[in-house]
Amino acid sequence: MTSSGMQRPGGRTARVRTAVLKAAEDALVEVGFAGLDLGDIARRAEVGRTTVYRRWGSVGALLADVLTDMAEQSLPRARTGSLHEDLRANARLVQRTLADPRQGALFRAVLLAATCDPAAAEALHRFYRTRVDEWAPCVTEAVERGELPPGTDPAEVVRAVSAPLYYRMLTTPDPLDEPTADRAAAAAESAARAGAFRPAGPEVI
Amino acid sequence: MTSSGMQRPGGRTARVRTAVLKAAEDALVEVGFAGLDLGDIARRAEVGRTTVYRRWGSVGALLADVLTDMAEQSLPRARTGSLHEDLRANARLVQRTLADPRQGALFRAVLLAATCDPAAAEALHRFYRTRVDEWAPCVTEAVERGELPPGTDPAEVVRAVSAPLYYRMLTTPDPLDEPTADRAAAAAESAARAGAFRPAGPEVI
């Protein structure tokens, strides 16, 4: 950004972005990715169409910015000092997010967008990478404390907590409740303790 | 079906269904659920539009029949006599299916259809229920052989094998290869052996 384009944090540029991202999320929840339209989003945000077209240019670029914002808004990891409690906190955060009507619909919409749009897929992969990187130290520290075998892949443990919750949401009519979250965390922890998330090949311990 | 509507197995009715379901799958892979159109599917199948409209009536009903057919075509479970080998066979079957360009695209399309259409969701849930029921005896028999703790929930173990493969497909750019499948099976097995898939509450053993 050039000096002429500089804005105070929280100034008009930030306010416009907040309004447009909120409108884009509303549209994703209501009409899905296939129905996204920059003009409609500008109207919802009460922002000029030209501003939206100039700043984001395409639905794909706007969706990427929605995902960047979702990553920025994502809560920091737990630091309980116990792998069991950290993984449970992670599972409950994922469960509450997916079970929330608006957030759940938003996640389903962006997962769907990613299956039909390569730019959306790339942004989605970045979002999940950011989230996994945020929570991975819970596992690294558990290895350092001797709670998990050396060589355990932190990212795979973090993904193992989320995977059953997403799978349940997509393939069953069953509710995503807190006991489900706790079971997902416990299963990932058991598998990690048994060494299931060390790289394949020769034993590392 | 009344006697006047009876058809020999493999007769015209069956041939029409096969052609229309194949055309519907092609359309799902190419244009996704949002782009499905019964007239287009009739053209692809080289079947009269009236036949397709009379027999299926709506895109949702046709998608439900595609999923019924996918469940019928789904391979029978493994019977190796070992939990480890049975779960690995299941994981590799899921991995090969999702990694196959056509089958993978078809599964992504029906998962997405289910997020925006209640009838599609119901049909999808039936498909996964059928698949879980097919593989659950691998777990029941492992409990009977003493390989797993009594009270282990067979459906949850079967779902735990698939979940990381679907999650990886949807949230990462990483390939779905055979080592990934084997790790998913091993993680589910470890968690099951540790008792992670018994109902919550008082210990059952």
Interface residues (C-beta under 8 A of the other chain):
Chain A: G32 A34 R108 A109 L111 L112 A114 T115 C116 A121 E122 L124 H125 Y128 R129 E156 R159 A160 S162 A163 P164 Y166 Y167 R168 L170 T171 T172 P173 P179 D182 R183 A186 A187 A188 E189 S190 A191 R193 A194 G195 A196 F197 A200
Chain B: G32 A34 R108 A109 L111 L112 A114 T115 C116 A121 E122 L124 H125 Y128 R129 E156 R159 A160 S162 A163 P164 Y166 Y167 R168 L170 T171 T172 P173 P179 D182 R183 A186 A187 A188 E189 S190 A191 R193 A194 G195 A196 F197 A200
